[in-house]
Amino acid sequence: MHALVVSLLVVVSIAIIALVLLQPGKSSGLSGAISGGAEQLFGKQKARGMEAILHKLTIVFAVLFFILTIAVAYFNV
């Protein structure tokens, strides 16, 4: 069981890395950092299309990552 959980953890970790790298950057430079925070705070631009799908998949895989990490710690004891 431990080997299965560790294998799933490795697959989920690689998937998270790929998902984060596929997501486009918000803005570049200092002005982008300031305006990007304001847009996120006030919800001026909502993610649509592929960005929204990547964002949701990242959340799902992050939750899976935490669950599998706890499972590995539990089975390791």
PyMOL commands that place a pseudoatom at each C-alpha (Angstrom):
pseudoatom trace, name=CA, resn=MET, resi=1, chain=A, elem=C, hetatm=0, pos=[0.000, 0.000, 0.000]
pseudoatom trace, name=CA, resn=HIS, resi=2, chain=A, elem=C, hetatm=0, pos=[2.859, 2.345, 0.852]
pseudoatom trace, name=CA, resn=ALA, resi=3, chain=A, elem=C, hetatm=0, pos=[4.451, 1.877, -2.575]
pseudoatom trace, name=CA, resn=LEU, resi=4, chain=A, elem=C, hetatm=0, pos=[1.160, 2.674, -4.320]
pseudoatom trace, name=CA, resn=VAL, resi=5, chain=A, elem=C, hetatm=0, pos=[0.663, 5.882, -2.348]
pseudoatom trace, name=CA, resn=VAL, resi=6, chain=A, elem=C, hetatm=0, pos=[4.260, 6.987, -2.951]
pseudoatom trace, name=CA, resn=SER, resi=7, chain=A, elem=C, hetatm=0, pos=[3.893, 6.276, -6.677]
pseudoatom trace, name=CA, resn=LEU, resi=8, chain=A, elem=C, hetatm=0, pos=[0.686, 8.322, -6.827]
pseudoatom trace, name=CA, resn=LEU, resi=9, chain=A, elem=C, hetatm=0, pos=[2.411, 11.121, -4.912]
pseudoatom trace, name=CA, resn=VAL, resi=10, chain=A, elem=C, hetatm=0, pos=[5.222, 11.237, -7.488]
pseudoatom trace, name=CA, resn=VAL, resi=11, chain=A, elem=C, hetatm=0, pos=[2.725, 11.336, -10.377]
pseudoatom trace, name=CA, resn=VAL, resi=12, chain=A, elem=C, hetatm=0, pos=[0.675, 14.089, -8.717]
pseudoatom trace, name=CA, resn=SER, resi=13, chain=A, elem=C, hetatm=0, pos=[3.850, 16.085, -7.974]
pseudoatom trace, name=CA, resn=ILE, resi=14, chain=A, elem=C, hetatm=0, pos=[4.929, 15.950, -11.606]
pseudoatom trace, name=CA, resn=ALA, resi=15, chain=A, elem=C, hetatm=0, pos=[1.411, 16.938, -12.692]
pseudoatom trace, name=CA, resn=ILE, resi=16, chain=A, elem=C, hetatm=0, pos=[1.444, 19.976, -10.377]
pseudoatom trace, name=CA, resn=ILE, resi=17, chain=A, elem=C, hetatm=0, pos=[4.794, 21.075, -11.757]
pseudoatom trace, name=CA, resn=ALA, resi=18, chain=A, elem=C, hetatm=0, pos=[3.508, 20.745, -15.326]
pseudoatom trace, name=CA, resn=LEU, resi=19, chain=A, elem=C, hetatm=0, pos=[0.278, 22.607, -14.553]
pseudoatom trace, name=CA, resn=VAL, resi=20, chain=A, elem=C, hetatm=0, pos=[2.094, 25.503, -12.915]
pseudoatom trace, name=CA, resn=LEU, resi=21, chain=A, elem=C, hetatm=0, pos=[4.532, 25.788, -15.805]
pseudoatom trace, name=CA, resn=LEU, resi=22, chain=A, elem=C, hetatm=0, pos=[1.690, 25.770, -18.354]
pseudoatom trace, name=CA, resn=GLN, resi=23, chain=A, elem=C, hetatm=0, pos=[-0.083, 28.701, -16.729]
pseudoatom trace, name=CA, resn=PRO, resi=24, chain=A, elem=C, hetatm=0, pos=[0.664, 32.086, -18.252]
pseudoatom trace, name=CA, resn=GLY, resi=25, chain=A, elem=C, hetatm=0, pos=[2.204, 34.861, -16.165]
pseudoatom trace, name=CA, resn=LYS, resi=26, chain=A, elem=C, hetatm=0, pos=[-0.061, 37.671, -15.018]
pseudoatom trace, name=CA, resn=SER, resi=27, chain=A, elem=C, hetatm=0, pos=[2.193, 40.590, -15.908]
pseudoatom trace, name=CA, resn=SER, resi=28, chain=A, elem=C, hetatm=0, pos=[5.830, 41.454, -16.007]
pseudoatom trace, name=CA, resn=GLY, resi=29, chain=A, elem=C, hetatm=0, pos=[7.755, 44.209, -14.305]
pseudoatom trace, name=CA, resn=LEU, resi=30, chain=A, elem=C, hetatm=0, pos=[7.008, 46.271, -11.241]
pseudoatom trace, name=CA, resn=SER, resi=31, chain=A, elem=C, hetatm=0, pos=[3.953, 47.970, -12.685]
pseudoatom trace, name=CA, resn=GLY, resi=32, chain=A, elem=C, hetatm=0, pos=[2.501, 44.587, -13.543]
pseudoatom trace, name=CA, resn=ALA, resi=33, chain=A, elem=C, hetatm=0, pos=[2.985, 43.416, -9.966]
pseudoatom trace, name=CA, resn=ILE, resi=34, chain=A, elem=C, hetatm=0, pos=[1.116, 46.437, -8.604]
pseudoatom trace, name=CA, resn=SER, resi=35, chain=A, elem=C, hetatm=0, pos=[-1.748, 46.370, -11.086]
pseudoatom trace, name=CA, resn=GLY, resi=36, chain=A, elem=C, hetatm=0, pos=[-1.972, 42.585, -10.996]
pseudoatom trace, name=CA, resn=GLY, resi=37, chain=A, elem=C, hetatm=0, pos=[-2.666, 42.658, -7.266]
pseudoatom trace, name=CA, resn=ALA, resi=38, chain=A, elem=C, hetatm=0, pos=[-5.352, 45.300, -7.717]
pseudoatom trace, name=CA, resn=GLU, resi=39, chain=A, elem=C, hetatm=0, pos=[-7.032, 43.319, -10.484]
pseudoatom trace, name=CA, resn=GLN, resi=40, chain=A, elem=C, hetatm=0, pos=[-7.035, 40.210, -8.376]
pseudoatom trace, name=CA, resn=LEU, resi=41, chain=A, elem=C, hetatm=0, pos=[-8.399, 42.084, -5.365]
pseudoatom trace, name=CA, resn=PHE, resi=42, chain=A, elem=C, hetatm=0, pos=[-11.237, 43.800, -7.203]
pseudoatom trace, name=CA, resn=GLY, resi=43, chain=A, elem=C, hetatm=0, pos=[-11.934, 40.975, -9.653]
pseudoatom trace, name=CA, resn=LYS, resi=44, chain=A, elem=C, hetatm=0, pos=[-11.551, 43.118, -12.766]
pseudoatom trace, name=CA, resn=GLN, resi=45, chain=A, elem=C, hetatm=0, pos=[-10.396, 40.279, -14.964]
pseudoatom trace, name=CA, resn=LYS, resi=46, chain=A, elem=C, hetatm=0, pos=[-11.696, 36.796, -14.499]
pseudoatom trace, name=CA, resn=ALA, resi=47, chain=A, elem=C, hetatm=0, pos=[-9.852, 33.842, -15.953]
pseudoatom trace, name=CA, resn=ARG, resi=48, chain=A, elem=C, hetatm=0, pos=[-11.602, 32.280, -18.922]
pseudoatom trace, name=CA, resn=GLY, resi=49, chain=A, elem=C, hetatm=0, pos=[-11.055, 29.300, -21.099]
pseudoatom trace, name=CA, resn=MET, resi=50, chain=A, elem=C, hetatm=0, pos=[-7.854, 27.361, -20.697]
pseudoatom trace, name=CA, resn=GLU, resi=51, chain=A, elem=C, hetatm=0, pos=[-6.600, 29.546, -17.835]
pseudoatom trace, name=CA, resn=ALA, resi=52, chain=A, elem=C, hetatm=0, pos=[-9.655, 28.690, -15.749]
pseudoatom trace, name=CA, resn=ILE, resi=53, chain=A, elem=C, hetatm=0, pos=[-9.281, 24.977, -16.450]
pseudoatom trace, name=CA, resn=LEU, resi=54, chain=A, elem=C, hetatm=0, pos=[-5.587, 25.038, -15.529]
pseudoatom trace, name=CA, resn=HIS, resi=55, chain=A, elem=C, hetatm=0, pos=[-6.364, 26.957, -12.341]
pseudoatom trace, name=CA, resn=LYS, resi=56, chain=A, elem=C, hetatm=0, pos=[-9.047, 24.464, -11.266]
pseudoatom trace, name=CA, resn=LEU, resi=57, chain=A, elem=C, hetatm=0, pos=[-6.843, 21.479, -12.105]
pseudoatom trace, name=CA, resn=THR, resi=58, chain=A, elem=C, hetatm=0, pos=[-4.024, 22.990, -10.063]
pseudoatom trace, name=CA, resn=ILE, resi=59, chain=A, elem=C, hetatm=0, pos=[-6.327, 23.266, -7.051]
pseudoatom trace, name=CA, resn=VAL, resi=60, chain=A, elem=C, hetatm=0, pos=[-7.517, 19.673, -7.451]
pseudoatom trace, name=CA, resn=PHE, resi=61, chain=A, elem=C, hetatm=0, pos=[-3.984, 18.310, -7.758]
pseudoatom trace, name=CA, resn=ALA, resi=62, chain=A, elem=C, hetatm=0, pos=[-2.809, 20.419, -4.803]
pseudoatom trace, name=CA, resn=VAL, resi=63, chain=A, elem=C, hetatm=0, pos=[-5.529, 18.924, -2.606]
pseudoatom trace, name=CA, resn=LEU, resi=64, chain=A, elem=C, hetatm=0, pos=[-4.583, 15.438, -3.839]
pseudoatom trace, name=CA, resn=PHE, resi=65, chain=A, elem=C, hetatm=0, pos=[-0.951, 16.218, -3.062]
pseudoatom trace, name=CA, resn=PHE, resi=66, chain=A, elem=C, hetatm=0, pos=[-1.764, 17.141, 0.545]
pseudoatom trace, name=CA, resn=ILE, resi=67, chain=A, elem=C, hetatm=0, pos=[-3.955, 14.075, 1.044]
pseudoatom trace, name=CA, resn=LEU, resi=68, chain=A, elem=C, hetatm=0, pos=[-1.328, 11.746, -0.401]
pseudoatom trace, name=CA, resn=THR, resi=69, chain=A, elem=C, hetatm=0, pos=[1.421, 13.365, 1.677]
pseudoatom trace, name=CA, resn=ILE, resi=70, chain=A, elem=C, hetatm=0, pos=[-0.580, 12.754, 4.843]
pseudoatom trace, name=CA, resn=ALA, resi=71, chain=A, elem=C, hetatm=0, pos=[-1.236, 9.165, 3.697]
pseudoatom trace, name=CA, resn=VAL, resi=72, chain=A, elem=C, hetatm=0, pos=[2.491, 8.563, 3.133]
pseudoatom trace, name=CA, resn=ALA, resi=73, chain=A, elem=C, hetatm=0, pos=[3.258, 9.896, 6.611]
pseudoatom trace, name=CA, resn=TYR, resi=74, chain=A, elem=C, hetatm=0, pos=[0.526, 7.703, 8.096]
pseudoatom trace, name=CA, resn=PHE, resi=75, chain=A, elem=C, hetatm=0, pos=[1.686, 4.518, 6.342]
pseudoatom trace, name=CA, resn=ASN, resi=76, chain=A, elem=C, hetatm=0, pos=[5.330, 5.240, 7.096]
pseudoatom trace, name=CA, resn=VAL, resi=77, chain=A, elem=C, hetatm=0, pos=[4.770, 5.001, 10.867]
for i in range(1, 77): cmd.bond("trace and resi %d" % i, "trace and resi %d" % (i + 1))
show_as sticks, trace
zoom trace
